[in-house]
Amino acid sequence: MLVQTQKYLTTSLAVIVVTILAGCGQSGFDSEFATSEHTQSLIREAQTGVGELPGVTDLVDERFGTPQDLQAWTRLPIDFGGTTGRVASAPDASAAVKELTLEFDEGTSIDFDPQKTLEIQFITGAAAPLTAVVSSWSAENRVASLTTALEAAPAAGDVIVLNGGEPLQHGRVLYMRHCAHCHGTTGDGQGPTAEYLVPRPRDYRHGVFKFTSTTAQDKASRDDLQRVLRNGVPGTYMPSFVPMLNETELHDVVEYVRFLTMRGEFERRMVNELAADYSRQAVETRKSGGESYNDIVKELKGFLESDLADSLEFVSDDLVTAWTNADTPDAVIVPTMARVPDSPDSRRRGRELYLSSAINCADCHGIAAEGNGPQTTIFEKNPVTQQLYKEPGLHDVWDHVNQPRNLRRGIYRGGRRPIDLFCRIQAGIKGSRMPSFKNLPHEDIWHIVNYVLSIPFEPEPGHGPTPSVSPAAEAAASL
């Protein structure tokens, strides 16, 4: 069932949210979204709000809901499903409203099956957020008969949705069945089996996925996420789900993962808007400088009243733009030339580039490509705390130590197709210390690809396999 709510943060910023009651309370999947440690770094008033003014947790819950009561923030580029239409003519408000004439965009057909529930949700107007179940549908007259009378009469032009939210509901059930035990209910990578896995499961809340076909500045596309579900991630515990999920199920899981990702990213971005002045650490510093806690909270209240709307608009626009652009052709990496033929000369050139000071792959992957370059022994600074990590090595945005790939094993987590390796070099590995070489000529990238693919077959670093010699050739050489 769907219930629509409309909330106003200010008179200039209206947010329409559709509630998706997934009915999962009966499914054995009762759970809750965990508040991130990033949010918990704020003072209580910044987390939960001041008076009627919302804090970060309220803003997130209003737009995304709970696992059992999902919210479809319709502004986001997520497939929430359903068919959008309008009330064609106002019914007689003086009588019980049990019939509605609806209109839809040209070419839209309504598949009515009496054996299945067809539900109307009112998005705008006096009838919002009511829902009604359709008992019969006349395609010729576009008249929907309702099982029960409406409590309020809609007006002509009011927006309705038929059976909205199904992809998200279905995706959520599949995610809880197949994914949550590793990636967690919130998508934070903290499922019950996560602590036993190396590498750790992905934490979606940063909005970052490592292995994509998109440029360095773009998000992961739907195709990228589907590819991971289809192929798994070699060398990790992430399996292929092709034997278990059909095409529709793969689509719905991807949409739910995107939902969790945007939820986590929205939460993180809103915390960032407040952290400089209202984190626990910042407030302690301000108090030691002579400010009182009450004055700081009063200032926070002023921010929530006056400035939060602008911050919300900026963060929302940025999320929509970034995730929409990821599914456009301009975001996809397209080599300007076909792969250079794999030859000894190409591999030799690739090794020269690999060792060159300009690219210096060996600094991380090692001269012998065993993943043991000198960068693996340094102590990096945590970019948030500005303190040195306790462990040497290269850290990713999730604060995990990443051992550079041992290329001699021939296991490539982002895929072993030549184009997969091309994308890893051209765009880097997002969230990790593997940089983008987007300015490198594509011919040179192909030479490196040819060299990297040959490394597992080298008898020793820098030397290709000895070509086999046929008996006929040996006999000819002895003449």
N, C-alpha and C positions, 0 to 999 in steps of 0.2 A: 504494500500500500504506500501511497505517496501523500505527504502533507506538506503544503507550501507555507513558508513563513516569510514575511518581509520585515526587515529590521532597518532602522534608520540610526546611523551613528551621528550624523549631523544632517541638517536640512539639505546640504549640497551633496551628500554621499549616501545614496540608497543602495543596499545590497539585497538582491533577490536570491533566496536560498530555497532549494527543494529538499525536503526531508525524505529520505528513503528508509522506510521501516522495513528492514530486510526479513523480519520474522525469524531471525536467527536465534532468538532466545530458546526456541524449541529444538535447536539443532545440535546442542552439545558443544557449541562453539562460543559460549559466553566468555567475554574477554573485555579488556579496556585498553585504550591508547595511553601509553606512558608519557608523562611529561619529561621532556628532554633535560639533561643535566645543564644544558645551555640556558634554558628557562629558569631552572632552579638557582642559577647564579645571580638572578635578580632579587631585589628586596621583595617582600611579600606583596606590597601594594602594587608593584609593577607587574607581578605575576597575576594577581587576582582582581586588580582594579581598585579604584577609590570611590566608595559610595556606589552610585549607579553607573559610573564610568567603567568601561571594560578594561581589563588587563590583557596580557598576552594569552593566557589560557582561555579567557572568554572569547577573544577574537578567533582563536583557532577552533574552538568548539562550535561557535556559531556558523562557521563556514564549512566544517568537515564532520562534525558530530562525533558519535561514538561508534564502535564496531557494530552494535546492535541497532543503532539509529543513525545511519549515515546521512550526511548532508551533501547534496549535489550543488556546489557553488557553480552555477551555470555559466559564469563568466570564463571559467577555465577551459582550456582545449582538451576536454575529456569526453569520450563518447558515453553520455549518460542514457542513451537510448530513448525510446518513446517517439511518438508522432505529435508534432506541435500543430495546433489549429486555432480557430477562433469561433466564438459564438456568432452565428450569422445574423440572428434577429433576437430581440429581447422577448422573452416569454411574458405571459400575463402574470404580473406580480401579485394580483389579487387572488389568485388560485394556487393550489399546490402545484409546484413545478416538477413534472415527471417526464417531460419531453423537451428536447433541445434540438434546434437546427444548427448544424455545425458546418464550417467551411474550412477547406484545406488548400494548400498550394496546388496548382495545376499538376496533374500527373500522380498525385498521392492517392493510393488505394488503401482502404481499411479492411483488414482481414478479420472478419468477425466469425468466431466459432462459439456456438452456444455452450460447448463443453469446456470452454476456457473463460477465465475472467477477463473482461475488458473494462478498464477503470479510467474514468475521467478525473483529472486533477485540475482545479481552477487556479491559475497562476496569478491573474490580476482581477480586480473588480471586487464587488461586494461579496461574491461567493467564495473568494479565496480566504482561507486555505482549504475549503471543503473538497471532498472527493465523493464520487458517485460511481456505482457499478451499472454498466449497461446491460439491460435484459434483452434488447433486440436492436438491430441496426438496419435502416433502410438506405441502401447505397444510392437508390434512385432519387430519393427526397432529401438525403443526408440528415435524416432524423434519428436521434438516439433516444430510445425509451429507457427510463431509469427504474431500478428495482425499488427505490424509495424516493420520496419527495425531497427536494432540496430545502435546506433551512433558510437560504437567502437566494434571491433571484439574480442571476447574472444579467449583464447588459450586452448589447451588440458590440462586438469588437473585443470582448474580454478574451484573454489568451488561456487556452487549455492545453494539456498534454495527455495523450493516451498511453497508458502503461509505461511511464517513464521509469528509469532507474534499473531496468533489468540487467544490463551488462555489468553494472557495479555490484548489484546483489549477487549475481552468479559468480563474478570474479572474486568476490570476497569469500564465498563458500569454498571455491577451489583453492584460493590462496591459503586459507586456514587449514585445508586438508593436506596440501602438498608443500607449502613454502614456510609457514609460520614457525615450524619447529626449528628451523635454522635462522630465518630472517626476522622472526619476532612479529607479534601482532601489529606493532607500530611501524615495522620496517626498519627497526634500529639495529638489526644484526645481532639481537640478543635473545634469540630463541633458546629453548632448553638444551638443545644439542650444540649450540654455537661454541661453548667454551672448550669443546673437545676437537674442534676443527681447525686445521691449519692449511691454507690461510682462513681467516675469519670470514663469515658470510658478509655480503655487502650491507652496509648501513645506507639506506636510501635517502635519509633525511637531509643530506648535503645537496641533493639534486645532481649528484655526480655518478656517472657510470664509466668504467675504465675503457671498455672495448667498443668503439663506435665506428661507423662509417662516415661520420660527419666531421667537419673541420674543427680545428682546435678550439674555436670560440663558441661552438654550437653544442647544444644538449644532445643526448641520445635520441634517436628517432624510434618510432614504433617498430620499424623493421629491425633495428639493432636489438631491441629487447626481445622481439620474437626470435631472432637468430640465436640468442643465448638460450632461450627456452628450448629451441629445436636441437641445438648442438651441445648444450652444456658448456662448461668451461674446463678444457683439458688440464690435467694436473691438479684439479681441486675436487671437492665433493659435490660441486654443482652438476647434476646429471642432465641428460637429455630427457625432455618430457614428451617427445613425439609418440612413444608407445602408449602414453596415458591420456593425452589431451588431443581432441580434434581441433579443427580450425577455429570454430566458434569459441571453444574453451581457451585456446591460446590467446585469442583476441581479448576475451574478458579478463584473463589474468593480467595481461599487459596493461589494460585500462586501470585495473585496481592497483597495480604496482605504481603506475603514473600518479594515481590519486594519492597514495601514501607518500610518494616522493614530493609532490607539490605541497602536501600538508606539512611535511617536515621542513621543506625549504621555506615555506611561508612563516612557520614558527621561528625558525632560525633568523630569518631576515627581520622579523618584527622585534626579536630580542636585540638584534644589532642596533635597531633604532633607539633603544633605551639603555643599552649596556654602559655607554660612556659615562652617563650621569647617575644611573640608578641600579647598577650592579652592587652586590654586597660590598665588594672591594672598593668601588668608587665612592659609595656612601661612607664607608669607614674613613677613607681619606678625607672626604669633605668634612666629616665630623671632627677629625683631628685638626682641621684647619679652622674650626670655630663655628661651623654651621650646625644648627640644631636639626634633629631628625624630623621634627614637625614642619620646619620650614622647607626641608627637602621634599617631604610628602606633599606639601602645599604647592610647590613648584611642579611636581609630577602631575598633580591634579590639573594645573593650568595647561600642561602639555597635552594631557589626554583630552581636555576640552577644546583646545584651539589648534594644536599642531598634528594630532594623531591622524586626522582625516587625510592630510597631505601625504603623510608617510604611508598610510594604507594604499592610497591611490598610486603612489610611486612603486611600491612593492608589488601590487597587483598587476599593474601595467607591465612591469618587468617580467614577471612570471608568465603572463599570457604571451608576450612577445617572444620570449626565449623558447618556450615549449611549442609554440606555433611554428616558429622559424625552423625548428629541428626537422619538421616533416615537409619542408619545401625542397625542390630540386637544388636550389642554390647552396643548401647546407651539405650536400653530399660531395665527398671527395671524388673527383673524376680526373684520372691521370691525363695529361696532355698528349701522351704518346703510349703506344702499346708497349708491353713488356719487352725489354731488350732480350734477345735470344740468350739463353743460358749457355755460356761457353767459358773455357779456361781464361780467356782474356777478360770477359765480363767479371768473373769471380775475382780475378787478380785486381782489377780496378776497384771492385767493391771492398776488398780487404784494405787497399790503400786508403780509401775513404774512411773505413772503419777505424784505422789507426791514425788518421790525420789529426793535426792539432785543431783544425776548424770544427770537426765533428766529434772526434775523440770518444767513440763508443767504448773504447777499452778502459776509460776512466771508471766506468761502472761495471761493464761486463767482463773486463779483464782482457789482457792480450791474447790469452788462449780461449776467450769467450766462455769461461766457466762460471761467470757471475761473481767474480771475486776481485774486481778492480779496487784501486785505492780508496774510492769514495765509500766503500763498504766499511771502512775502518774509522771514519771520522765521527765526531760527536756533533750532531746538528742542533740548531736552536729550534725550540718550539715557537712557531710564529705567533701564537696567542700569548704565551707566558713570557716569551723572550728568554727562557731558561734553557740550558742544555738538556737534551734528552738523557736519560740514564743509560740508554743502550746505544752503542755506535751503529751506524748504518743509515740508510736512506728511509725516511719516514713519509707516509702518504698523508692525505688530508684527514684520514681516520686515526692518525697517530699510531699506525702499525708500522713495524719495520718491514720494508720490502726488500728482499734479496733480489738483485737484478737477475734476469733470466739466464740460466745456464744454457747457452745456445747449442752446446754440444749434445744435449739430450733430444733435441728435435721436438720438444713439446712447447707449443705456442698457445697461450691461453685465449688469445683473441682470434684464433683460427690459423690454419696452416696454408690456406690458399695464398698465392703470391699477392693478390690484391689486399688480403688481410694484413700481411707484413708491410705492404706499401702504406696502408692507412696508419699503422702503428708508428712508422717513421715520419710520415708527412704531418700527422696531427698529434703525435705523442700519445701517451697513455694518461687520460684525464684523471686528476686526483693523485697522480704519482710524480716521481721525480724524472720520469722519462719525458724529455722535452719534445716539443714540436720542431721539426726541420722543414717548415712550410716554405722557406725561401730556397731550399736546396733544389737544383734542377731535377726534373722528374727522371731524366736519363740516369743521373747519379743515384737516385733512390732505387731505381730498378737494378743497378749494378750491386748495391748493398743487399737488396733482396736476394739476388742470385747467390751472393757470397754467403749470406746467413743460412739459406736453405742447403748449402753445400757443407756447412761446418760439421754436422753430425757424421758425415762420411769421410772426413779427413783423417788419415792415419796419424797426423800430428799437425799442430796449428800452422796454417799457412801453406800446407801441402795437400793437393788434391789426391784422390785415390789413384793408385798405379793402374793404368789401363791394361785390361787383359789382352794377351796376345794369342791368336789362334795357332794351332800346330802348322797350318799351311803358311802362315806369315813367318813362323820361326824357320821353316824349311826354306822359304824364299830368301830369308835374310842370310842363311848360311851358304848360299850359292856364290 
